[in-house]
Amino acid sequence: MDHIVTVQNAVTAFADFMEPTDAELDAIEQEMPVILADVELLDAQIITLDRTPTQLDARRIRRARRRALAARVALVNRAAGASLPGGAA
């Protein structure tokens, strides 16, 4: 007969030391526009899964792709601008 025992790691999986740090939360906050744009794109694509896409659906997907790309470009530009030394001449 096998005995059922608890696993200590599973019981303490949500201990205080496992919380995200302030730096991790700041990074998530910086990436939130990209995350939201990707969710919008996925929503637009999911709508068309069970039917033939209409012209409106195609426009919605194109716009969502552009917003997602623009959000990624803005994030990269912010990161590149923050990492450059010095200031404007």
N, CA, C and O atoms as a MOPAC input file, in Angstrom:
PM7 MOZYME 1SCF
protein

 N      0.84400 1    -1.17700 1     0.00000 1
 C      0.00000 1     0.00000 1     0.00000 1
 C      0.88900 1     1.23900 1     0.00000 1
 O      1.81600 1     1.34300 1     0.80300 1
 N      0.60300 1     2.18900 1    -0.91000 1
 C      1.34600 1     3.43600 1    -0.96700 1
 C      0.67800 1     4.46200 1    -0.06500 1
 O     -0.54700 1     4.58900 1    -0.04000 1
 N      1.49900 1     5.18100 1     0.66600 1
 C      0.97600 1     6.22600 1     1.53600 1
 C      1.02000 1     7.56700 1     0.81400 1
 O      1.96400 1     7.86000 1     0.08100 1
 N      0.00800 1     8.35900 1     1.02500 1
 C     -0.05700 1     9.68900 1     0.42100 1
 C      0.57200 1    10.67100 1     1.38900 1
 O      0.16900 1    10.76000 1     2.54800 1
 N      1.55800 1    11.40700 1     0.90900 1
 C      2.21700 1    12.41200 1     1.74600 1
 C      2.18600 1    13.74000 1     1.01500 1
 O      2.10700 1    13.77800 1    -0.21300 1
 N      2.24700 1    14.81000 1     1.75500 1
 C      2.28200 1    16.12900 1     1.13600 1
 C      3.70200 1    16.47600 1     0.74200 1
 O      4.67000 1    16.03900 1     1.36500 1
 N      3.79800 1    17.24800 1    -0.27300 1
 C      5.09900 1    17.72100 1    -0.73800 1
 C      5.28300 1    19.13300 1    -0.20400 1
 O      4.45500 1    20.00700 1    -0.46100 1
 N      6.34400 1    19.35800 1     0.52500 1
 C      6.55500 1    20.65000 1     1.17000 1
 C      6.62300 1    21.78800 1     0.15800 1
 O      6.10400 1    22.87200 1     0.42300 1
 N      7.25100 1    21.56600 1    -0.99800 1
 C      7.35200 1    22.62700 1    -2.00500 1
 C      5.98800 1    23.03900 1    -2.53500 1
 O      5.74500 1    24.22000 1    -2.78600 1
 N      5.10800 1    22.07700 1    -2.70400 1
 C      3.77200 1    22.39800 1    -3.20200 1
 C      2.96700 1    23.16900 1    -2.16900 1
 O      2.16000 1    24.02700 1    -2.52700 1
 N      3.17600 1    22.87500 1    -0.90000 1
 C      2.44100 1    23.55100 1     0.16400 1
 C      2.91000 1    24.99400 1     0.30600 1
 O      2.09800 1    25.88700 1     0.54900 1
 N      4.20500 1    25.22800 1     0.15900 1
 C      4.76000 1    26.57300 1     0.34600 1
 C      5.07200 1    27.24400 1    -0.98600 1
 O      5.96800 1    28.08500 1    -1.06000 1
 N      4.34900 1    26.88600 1    -2.02800 1
 C      4.63600 1    27.42500 1    -3.35800 1
 C      4.40800 1    28.93200 1    -3.42600 1
 O      5.00200 1    29.59700 1    -4.27500 1
 N      3.58400 1    29.47600 1    -2.57700 1
 C      3.28000 1    30.89600 1    -2.64200 1
 C      3.83100 1    31.64000 1    -1.42900 1
 O      3.16000 1    32.50100 1    -0.85900 1
 N      5.03000 1    31.30600 1    -1.05100 1
 C      5.67900 1    31.97600 1     0.07300 1
 C      6.06300 1    33.39600 1    -0.33300 1
 O      6.11300 1    33.71800 1    -1.52100 1
 N      6.33400 1    34.24200 1     0.66100 1
 C      6.65500 1    35.64600 1     0.40800 1
 C      7.87200 1    35.82900 1    -0.50100 1
 O      7.90300 1    36.75800 1    -1.30900 1
 N      8.85600 1    34.96900 1    -0.37900 1
 C     10.06300 1    35.12500 1    -1.18100 1
 C      9.82900 1    34.83100 1    -2.65700 1
 O     10.71600 1    35.07800 1    -3.47400 1
 N      8.68400 1    34.32200 1    -3.01200 1
 C      8.38800 1    33.99600 1    -4.40300 1
 C      7.62000 1    35.10500 1    -5.10900 1
 O      7.27600 1    34.95600 1    -6.28100 1
 N      7.34600 1    36.20000 1    -4.43700 1
 C      6.63300 1    37.32600 1    -5.03800 1
 C      7.53800 1    38.02900 1    -6.04200 1
 O      8.75800 1    38.00400 1    -5.88400 1
 N      6.96900 1    38.65800 1    -7.07500 1
 C      7.80800 1    39.39200 1    -8.03600 1
 C      8.44400 1    40.61200 1    -7.36900 1
 O      7.85200 1    41.24100 1    -6.49100 1
 N      9.63400 1    40.92300 1    -7.79800 1
 C     10.33600 1    42.07700 1    -7.25300 1
 C      9.78200 1    43.35500 1    -7.88100 1
 O      9.02100 1    43.31000 1    -8.84700 1
 N     10.17600 1    44.48700 1    -7.31700 1
 C      9.74400 1    45.76500 1    -7.87400 1
 C     10.25500 1    45.95000 1    -9.30000 1
 O      9.55700 1    46.50800 1   -10.14700 1
 N     11.47000 1    45.48300 1    -9.56100 1
 C     12.03000 1    45.59800 1   -10.91300 1
 C     11.22400 1    44.76200 1   -11.90500 1
 O     10.99100 1    45.19600 1   -13.03300 1
 N     10.79700 1    43.56900 1   -11.49600 1
 C      9.99000 1    42.72200 1   -12.37700 1
 C      8.62300 1    43.34400 1   -12.63200 1
 O      8.11600 1    43.29100 1   -13.75300 1
 N      8.03100 1    43.92500 1   -11.61100 1
 C      6.74000 1    44.59500 1   -11.78600 1
 C      6.86600 1    45.81700 1   -12.69200 1
 O      5.97000 1    46.09100 1   -13.49000 1
 N      7.97400 1    46.55200 1   -12.57300 1
 C      8.21000 1    47.69500 1   -13.45700 1
 C      8.37600 1    47.24000 1   -14.90800 1
 O      7.88500 1    47.89300 1   -15.82900 1
 N      9.06500 1    46.12400 1   -15.10200 1
 C      9.25000 1    45.59100 1   -16.46000 1
 C      7.90500 1    45.17400 1   -17.06000 1
 O      7.65900 1    45.39900 1   -18.24500 1
 N      7.04800 1    44.57500 1   -16.25900 1
 C      5.72200 1    44.19300 1   -16.74000 1
 C      4.92400 1    45.43500 1   -17.10400 1
 O      4.23000 1    45.46000 1   -18.12000 1
 N      5.02600 1    46.46300 1   -16.27300 1
 C      4.31400 1    47.71400 1   -16.54000 1
 C      4.80400 1    48.36200 1   -17.83800 1
 O      4.00700 1    48.91600 1   -18.59500 1
 N      6.09900 1    48.29200 1   -18.09200 1
 C      6.65800 1    48.83700 1   -19.33400 1
 C      6.13600 1    48.07600 1   -20.55200 1
 O      5.90000 1    48.67400 1   -21.60200 1
 N      5.95600 1    46.76500 1   -20.41600 1
 C      5.53000 1    45.92400 1   -21.53300 1
 C      4.01000 1    45.81900 1   -21.67000 1
 O      3.52200 1    45.17200 1   -22.59700 1
 N      3.26000 1    46.43800 1   -20.77000 1
 C      1.80100 1    46.29700 1   -20.78100 1
 C      1.15900 1    46.75100 1   -22.09900 1
 O      0.23200 1    46.08000 1   -22.55100 1
 N      1.59000 1    47.85000 1   -22.75100 1
 C      0.98000 1    48.19700 1   -24.04600 1
 C      1.16800 1    47.10000 1   -25.10400 1
 O      0.27300 1    46.86200 1   -25.91400 1
 N      2.31400 1    46.44400 1   -25.09700 1
 C      2.56500 1    45.35700 1   -26.04600 1
 C      1.65600 1    44.17200 1   -25.72800 1
 O      1.08800 1    43.55600 1   -26.62900 1
 N      1.52600 1    43.86200 1   -24.45300 1
 C      0.67800 1    42.74900 1   -24.04100 1
 C     -0.76800 1    43.00000 1   -24.44400 1
 O     -1.42700 1    42.11200 1   -24.98700 1
 N     -1.26100 1    44.19500 1   -24.18400 1
 C     -2.64800 1    44.52100 1   -24.52600 1
 C     -2.87900 1    44.51800 1   -26.03200 1
 O     -3.93300 1    44.08500 1   -26.49700 1
 N     -1.89600 1    45.00100 1   -26.79900 1
 C     -2.02400 1    44.98700 1   -28.25600 1
 C     -2.03500 1    43.55600 1   -28.78100 1
 O     -2.77500 1    43.24600 1   -29.71400 1
 N     -1.22500 1    42.68600 1   -28.19300 1
 C     -1.22100 1    41.28100 1   -28.60800 1
 C     -2.54200 1    40.59900 1   -28.27300 1
 O     -3.03300 1    39.77900 1   -29.04800 1
 N     -3.11400 1    40.93400 1   -27.12700 1
 C     -4.41500 1    40.36800 1   -26.75200 1
 C     -5.48700 1    40.81900 1   -27.74000 1
 O     -6.34600 1    40.03100 1   -28.13600 1
 N     -5.43300 1    42.08800 1   -28.13600 1
 C     -6.39400 1    42.60300 1   -29.11600 1
 C     -6.25000 1    41.87600 1   -30.45600 1
 O     -7.24600 1    41.54000 1   -31.09600 1
 N     -5.01600 1    41.63900 1   -30.87000 1
 C     -4.77600 1    40.90000 1   -32.11700 1
 C     -5.30700 1    39.47500 1   -32.01000 1
 O     -5.95200 1    38.98400 1   -32.93700 1
 N     -5.04600 1    38.81200 1   -30.89900 1
 C     -5.55800 1    37.45500 1   -30.71600 1
 C     -7.07900 1    37.42800 1   -30.71700 1
 O     -7.67900 1    36.51800 1   -31.28700 1
 N     -7.70800 1    38.41000 1   -30.08900 1
 C     -9.16900 1    38.48300 1   -30.10300 1
 C     -9.69600 1    38.60600 1   -31.53300 1
 O    -10.66800 1    37.94700 1   -31.90500 1
 N     -9.05100 1    39.44800 1   -32.32200 1
 C     -9.48600 1    39.62900 1   -33.70900 1
 C     -9.29800 1    38.34200 1   -34.50600 1
 O    -10.12400 1    38.01600 1   -35.35900 1
 N     -8.23000 1    37.61900 1   -34.23900 1
 C     -7.99400 1    36.36500 1   -34.95900 1
 C     -8.93900 1    35.26100 1   -34.49400 1
 O     -9.39800 1    34.45600 1   -35.30400 1
 N     -9.23000 1    35.21900 1   -33.21000 1
 C    -10.12600 1    34.19400 1   -32.67500 1
 C    -11.52700 1    34.33900 1   -33.24700 1
 O    -12.20800 1    33.34500 1   -33.49800 1
 N    -11.95600 1    35.58000 1   -33.45200 1
 C    -13.28900 1    35.81900 1   -34.00200 1
 C    -13.45800 1    35.12500 1   -35.35500 1
 O    -14.54800 1    34.66100 1   -35.68900 1
 N    -12.38200 1    35.05800 1   -36.12300 1
 C    -12.47900 1    34.51200 1   -37.48200 1
 C    -12.20500 1    33.00800 1   -37.56400 1
 O    -12.19100 1    32.45100 1   -38.66200 1
 N    -11.99100 1    32.35200 1   -36.44900 1
 C    -11.65600 1    30.92900 1   -36.48800 1
 C    -12.78900 1    30.05700 1   -37.01300 1
 O    -12.54000 1    29.10400 1   -37.75200 1
 N    -14.00400 1    30.36300 1   -36.65100 1
 C    -15.10500 1    29.48200 1   -37.00800 1
 C    -15.96200 1    29.99200 1   -38.16000 1
 O    -17.06400 1    29.49900 1   -38.39800 1
 N    -15.44300 1    30.97700 1   -38.86100 1
 C    -16.19500 1    31.48900 1   -40.01100 1
 C    -15.22100 1    32.06100 1   -41.04300 1
 O    -14.03700 1    32.25000 1   -40.76600 1
 N    -15.73900 1    32.32500 1   -42.21500 1
 C    -14.93400 1    32.96500 1   -43.25000 1
 C    -14.80100 1    34.44600 1   -42.90300 1
 O    -15.80800 1    35.11500 1   -42.67100 1
 N    -13.57600 1    34.96600 1   -42.86500 1
 C    -13.39700 1    36.37700 1   -42.49500 1
 C    -14.06000 1    37.31700 1   -43.49900 1
 O    -13.93400 1    37.13600 1   -44.71000 1
 N    -14.74900 1    38.29700 1   -42.99500 1
 C    -15.35400 1    39.32600 1   -43.84100 1
 C    -14.32900 1    40.43300 1   -44.05400 1
 O    -13.23200 1    40.38900 1   -43.49600 1
 N    -14.68900 1    41.42000 1   -44.86000 1
 C    -13.79500 1    42.56200 1   -45.05500 1
 C    -13.58400 1    43.31200 1   -43.74600 1
 O    -12.48700 1    43.80500 1   -43.48400 1
 N    -14.61300 1    43.40000 1   -42.93400 1
 C    -14.48900 1    44.05100 1   -41.63700 1
 C    -13.52700 1    43.28500 1   -40.72800 1
 O    -12.71900 1    43.89200 1   -40.02500 1
 N    -13.61400 1    41.96400 1   -40.74300 1
 C    -12.69600 1    41.13900 1   -39.95500 1
 C    -11.25500 1    41.34200 1   -40.41500 1
 O    -10.34500 1    41.46500 1   -39.59500 1
 N    -11.05700 1    41.37700 1   -41.72600 1
 C     -9.70600 1    41.56500 1   -42.26500 1
 C     -9.15000 1    42.91600 1   -41.85700 1
 O     -7.97700 1    43.02200 1   -41.50000 1
 N     -9.98600 1    43.95800 1   -41.90700 1
 C     -9.54600 1    45.28800 1   -41.47200 1
 C     -9.20800 1    45.29700 1   -39.98000 1
 O     -8.21800 1    45.89600 1   -39.56000 1
 N    -10.04300 1    44.62400 1   -39.19200 1
 C     -9.81300 1    44.56700 1   -37.74900 1
 C     -8.47900 1    43.88600 1   -37.44000 1
 O     -7.73600 1    44.33300 1   -36.56600 1
 N     -8.18100 1    42.80600 1   -38.15600 1
 C     -6.91500 1    42.09600 1   -37.94300 1
 C     -5.73700 1    42.95700 1   -38.37900 1
 O     -4.72500 1    43.02000 1   -37.68100 1
 N     -5.85900 1    43.62700 1   -39.53800 1
 C     -4.77600 1    44.50300 1   -39.99700 1
 C     -4.50000 1    45.61400 1   -38.99900 1
 O     -3.34300 1    45.90500 1   -38.69500 1
 N     -5.55100 1    46.23200 1   -38.49100 1
 C     -5.38000 1    47.31600 1   -37.51200 1
 C     -4.74700 1    46.79900 1   -36.22500 1
 O     -3.88700 1    47.45400 1   -35.63700 1
 N     -5.18000 1    45.62400 1   -35.79800 1
 C     -4.61900 1    45.04900 1   -34.57600 1
 C     -3.14800 1    44.70400 1   -34.77000 1
 O     -2.34200 1    44.89000 1   -33.85800 1
 N     -2.78700 1    44.19900 1   -35.96200 1
 C     -1.37200 1    43.91100 1   -36.24700 1
 C     -0.53900 1    45.19100 1   -36.21500 1
 O      0.56300 1    45.21600 1   -35.66600 1
 N     -1.08800 1    46.26000 1   -36.81800 1
 C     -0.36100 1    47.53700 1   -36.82100 1
 C     -0.18400 1    48.07700 1   -35.41000 1
 O      0.88000 1    48.59200 1   -35.06600 1
 N     -1.24100 1    47.95700 1   -34.58300 1
 C     -1.11700 1    48.42900 1   -33.19700 1
 C     -0.08900 1    47.61000 1   -32.42200 1
 O      0.68800 1    48.16200 1   -31.64300 1
 N     -0.08500 1    46.30200 1   -32.63300 1
 C      0.88200 1    45.44700 1   -31.94800 1
 C      2.30400 1    45.79100 1   -32.37900 1
 O      3.21000 1    45.86400 1   -31.54800 1
 N      2.49400 1    46.00000 1   -33.66700 1
 C      3.82000 1    46.37000 1   -34.16100 1
 C      4.24400 1    47.73900 1   -33.62500 1
 O      5.38900 1    47.92200 1   -33.21400 1
 N      3.32400 1    48.68700 1   -33.63300 1
 C      3.63800 1    50.02200 1   -33.12100 1
 C      3.97900 1    49.97600 1   -31.63100 1
 O      4.86400 1    50.70200 1   -31.17600 1
 N      3.29300 1    49.13900 1   -30.87800 1
 C      3.58700 1    49.01500 1   -29.44700 1
 C      4.97000 1    48.41200 1   -29.23500 1
 O      5.70500 1    48.83300 1   -28.34200 1
 N      5.32300 1    47.42400 1   -30.05900 1
 C      6.66800 1    46.82700 1   -29.94500 1
 C      7.75300 1    47.83100 1   -30.32100 1
 O      8.79000 1    47.90700 1   -29.66300 1
 N      7.51100 1    48.59600 1   -31.37400 1
 C      8.49100 1    49.60100 1   -31.80000 1
 C      8.66600 1    50.65200 1   -30.70700 1
 O      9.79000 1    51.05500 1   -30.40900 1
 N      7.56900 1    51.09300 1   -30.11500 1
 C      7.64800 1    52.08300 1   -29.04200 1
 C      8.42000 1    51.53800 1   -27.84600 1
 O      9.20400 1    52.26300 1   -27.23300 1
 N      8.20600 1    50.26800 1   -27.51000 1
 C      8.93100 1    49.65900 1   -26.39400 1
 C     10.42200 1    49.58100 1   -26.68000 1
 O     11.24100 1    49.89200 1   -25.81400 1
 N     10.77500 1    49.16800 1   -27.89100 1
 C     12.19100 1    49.06900 1   -28.25600 1
 C     12.83400 1    50.45500 1   -28.27000 1
 O     13.95700 1    50.62300 1   -27.79600 1
 N     12.13100 1    51.43900 1   -28.80700 1
 C     12.68200 1    52.80100 1   -28.83800 1
 C     12.86500 1    53.36400 1   -27.43400 1
 O     13.85100 1    54.05000 1   -27.16200 1
 N     11.91400 1    53.07600 1   -26.53800 1
 C     12.06600 1    53.52700 1   -25.14500 1
 C     13.26600 1    52.87500 1   -24.49300 1
 O     14.02900 1    53.53200 1   -23.78500 1
 N     13.43600 1    51.57600 1   -24.73200 1
 C     14.56000 1    50.85200 1   -24.14800 1
 C     15.88300 1    51.34900 1   -24.72200 1
 O     16.86300 1    51.49200 1   -23.99000 1
 N     15.91600 1    51.61300 1   -26.02200 1
 C     17.15300 1    52.09800 1   -26.64200 1
 C     17.46600 1    53.51900 1   -26.17200 1
 O     18.62800 1    53.85100 1   -25.94000 1
 N     16.46000 1    54.34000 1   -26.03500 1
 C     16.67300 1    55.71000 1   -25.55700 1
 C     17.13500 1    55.75200 1   -24.12200 1
 O     17.92300 1    56.62200 1   -23.74900 1
 N     16.65800 1    54.82600 1   -23.30600 1
 C     17.04300 1    54.79800 1   -21.89900 1
 C     18.46700 1    54.28600 1   -21.71800 1
 O     19.12200 1    54.61700 1   -20.72900 1
 N     18.95500 1    53.48000 1   -22.66600 1
 C     20.27800 1    52.88700 1   -22.49200 1
 C     21.38600 1    53.71700 1   -23.12900 1
 O     22.56200 1    53.39200 1   -22.96300 1
 N     21.04400 1    54.78100 1   -23.85200 1
 C     22.07700 1    55.60400 1   -24.47500 1
 C     22.69600 1    56.54500 1   -23.46300 1
 O     21.96800 1    57.21300 1   -22.72800 1
 N     24.01800 1    56.61900 1   -23.40100 1
 C     24.65900 1    57.53500 1   -22.46800 1
 C     24.62900 1    58.96100 1   -22.99900 1
 O     24.52100 1    59.18000 1   -24.20500 1
 N     24.72300 1    59.91300 1   -22.10800 1
 C     24.78500 1    61.32000 1   -22.51000 1
 C     23.41600 1    61.88700 1   -22.80000 1
 O     22.38900 1    61.24500 1   -22.58000 1
 N     23.43100 1    63.10700 1   -23.29900 1
 C     22.18300 1    63.77300 1   -23.58400 1
 C     22.20700 1    64.39300 1   -24.95700 1
 O     23.08300 1    64.09200 1   -25.76800 1
 N     21.26600 1    65.24500 1   -25.22100 1
 C     21.18300 1    65.92400 1   -26.51300 1
 C     22.29400 1    66.95700 1   -26.61900 1
 O     22.66900 1    67.58300 1   -25.62800 1
 N     22.80800 1    67.12600 1   -27.80200 1
 C     23.91700 1    68.07300 1   -28.00300 1
 C     23.40200 1    69.45500 1   -28.24600 1
 O     24.18900 1    70.38200 1   -28.43500 1

